[in-house]
């Protein structure tokens, strides 16, 4: 545990040193095209993933990589940790996120985030937020971006389930763009608001694309939730088996 604390502290220190100048670099890229701005900004995440892998011992494996379509799609994913907000930029093609607008106010991090063309919504605005998601979502998809949405809206602890909001399914049914469901167990290694990052291998499972044609948003949302939550159980059971085997060998 002491080793994990020290490694996590070093990661945090390096993040604090690297992020401010990187944010200024991304702000200077404002005149560039959205895709070029994204390339510059997302390179910060690659550095963070490198540090997580080599300092904290957090790695990942992908199941179902063959399910990633060749055309821009909508990723609806489980949300457990800050880790997936980094790793998805390495796993999936150039993307934008649907997120709460307050995140853009965070010094340095939020400024860089604003350069990635996010769809920043006010969750309390109800139907207006759905209209914004569809309007800006169509524009981002035309630009060739993927769209990443966490239907539960916030990070949920392992073993728990949040309410799946309809925004992602609403966008899919109004654009007829495939939905790619994603499950992962990142929260078992880097929990919500947790300073300590435990070493291990995160499992990311990518489901087969779901064609929303002819489906109602509620029906699609339920289908996505069922797949993700069932896959979460399978991932968790697999992780437990891996841990038991590791203990036997040690």
Residue pairs with C-beta under 8 A, 6 or more apart in sequence:
1 196
4 56
4 196
4 197
4 198
4 199
5 196
7 55
7 56
7 57
7 197
8 56
8 195
8 196
8 197
9 195
10 55
11 51
11 52
11 55
11 56
11 197
12 195
14 51
14 55
15 48
15 51
18 44
18 47
19 44
19 108
19 109
19 112
20 108
22 44
22 108
22 112
23 108
23 109
23 111
23 112
25 40
26 37
26 40
26 41
26 44
26 111
26 112
26 115
27 111
27 112
27 115
29 36
29 37
29 40
29 41
29 115
30 37
30 115
32 40
34 117
34 143
34 145
35 94
35 143
35 144
35 145
37 115
37 116
37 117
38 94
38 115
38 116
38 117
38 145
39 94
40 115
41 112
41 113
41 115
41 116
42 89
42 94
42 116
44 112
45 85
45 86
45 87
45 89
45 90
46 89
46 90
48 86
49 86
49 87
49 90
52 58
52 83
52 86
52 197
53 59
56 197
56 198
56 199
57 199
57 200
58 83
58 189
58 190
58 197
58 198
58 199
58 200
58 202
59 200
59 201
59 202
60 87
60 184
60 186
60 201
60 202
60 203
60 204
61 201
61 202
61 203
61 204
62 91
62 204
62 205
62 206
63 203
63 204
63 205
63 206
64 205
64 206
64 207
64 208
65 206
67 180
67 206
67 207
67 208
67 209
68 92
68 180
68 206
69 178
69 180
69 209
71 178
72 93
72 141
72 144
72 145
72 146
72 147
72 177
73 146
73 147
73 177
73 178
73 179
73 180
73 209
74 137
74 146
74 147
74 148
74 149
74 168
74 171
74 172
74 175
74 177
74 178
74 179
74 180
75 88
75 92
75 95
75 146
75 147
75 148
75 149
75 179
75 180
75 182
76 149
76 150
76 151
76 168
76 169
76 179
76 180
76 181
76 182
76 224
76 228
77 84
77 88
77 148
77 149
77 150
77 151
77 181
77 182
77 183
77 184
77 228
78 84
78 150
78 152
78 156
78 182
78 183
78 184
78 228
78 232
79 150
79 152
79 153
79 154
79 155
79 156
79 162
80 155
80 156
80 157
80 158
80 184
80 185
80 186
80 187
80 188
80 191
80 192
81 155
81 186
81 187
81 189
81 190
81 191
81 192
82 155
82 190
83 186
83 189
83 190
83 202
84 184
84 186
84 204
85 97
87 186
87 202
87 204
88 95
88 148
89 95
91 204
92 146
92 148
93 146
94 144
94 145
94 146
95 145
95 146
95 147
95 148
96 116
96 117
96 118
96 119
96 140
96 145
96 146
96 147
96 148
97 116
97 118
97 119
97 147
97 148
97 149
98 118
98 119
98 121
98 133
98 137
98 147
98 148
98 149
98 167
98 168
98 171
99 113
99 118
99 119
99 120
99 121
100 120
100 121
100 122
100 123
100 153
101 120
101 121
101 122
103 109
103 110
103 113
103 120
104 110
104 111
104 113
104 114
104 118
104 120
106 113
114 120
117 140
117 143
117 145
119 132
119 133
119 136
119 137
119 140
119 147
121 129
121 132
121 133
121 167
122 128
122 129
123 129
123 153
125 132
129 167
130 166
130 167
130 170
133 167
133 170
133 171
134 170
134 171
134 174
134 175
137 147
137 171
137 175
138 174
138 175
140 147
141 147
141 175
141 177
147 168
147 171
149 167
149 168
149 171
151 164
151 165
151 166
151 167
151 168
151 169
151 221
151 224
151 225
152 161
152 162
152 163
152 164
152 165
153 162
153 163
153 165
154 162
155 187
155 192
156 162
156 187
156 192
157 187
157 191
157 192
158 185
158 187
158 188
158 191
158 236
159 236
161 229
164 221
164 222
164 224
164 225
166 217
166 218
166 221
168 179
168 221
168 224
169 179
169 212
169 217
169 218
169 220
169 221
169 224
170 217
171 177
172 178
172 179
172 210
172 212
172 217
172 220
173 212
173 215
173 216
173 217
173 220
176 211
176 212
176 213
177 212
178 209
178 210
178 211
178 212
179 209
179 210
179 212
179 220
179 224
180 206
180 207
180 209
180 210
181 206
181 207
181 210
181 224
181 227
181 228
181 231
182 204
182 205
182 206
182 207
182 228
183 204
183 205
183 207
183 227
183 228
183 229
183 231
183 232
183 235
184 202
184 203
184 204
184 205
184 235
185 202
185 203
185 232
185 235
185 236
185 239
186 202
188 198
188 200
188 202
188 236
188 239
189 197
189 198
189 199
189 200
189 202
190 197
190 198
201 242
203 235
203 238
203 239
205 231
205 234
205 235
207 227
207 228
207 231
210 220
210 223
210 224
212 220
215 223
